[in-house]
């Protein structure tokens, strides 16, 4: 996983892709940023908005709205 404020600049996008492409395994590879991109994946690497990812991950983990709280 890589994180950047923005990957709008081609140089930043390539810098974030390079280490992920070099890893030959079957784990999911993701780049998180504040961008709302039309591009959702490139070369098998997902490009996701970090806020959307956090909200979705929280739902999957059954987190409540408050930080650090879990539903029981």
Order of alpha helices (4+ residues) and beta strands (2+ residues): beta-alpha-beta-beta-beta-alpha
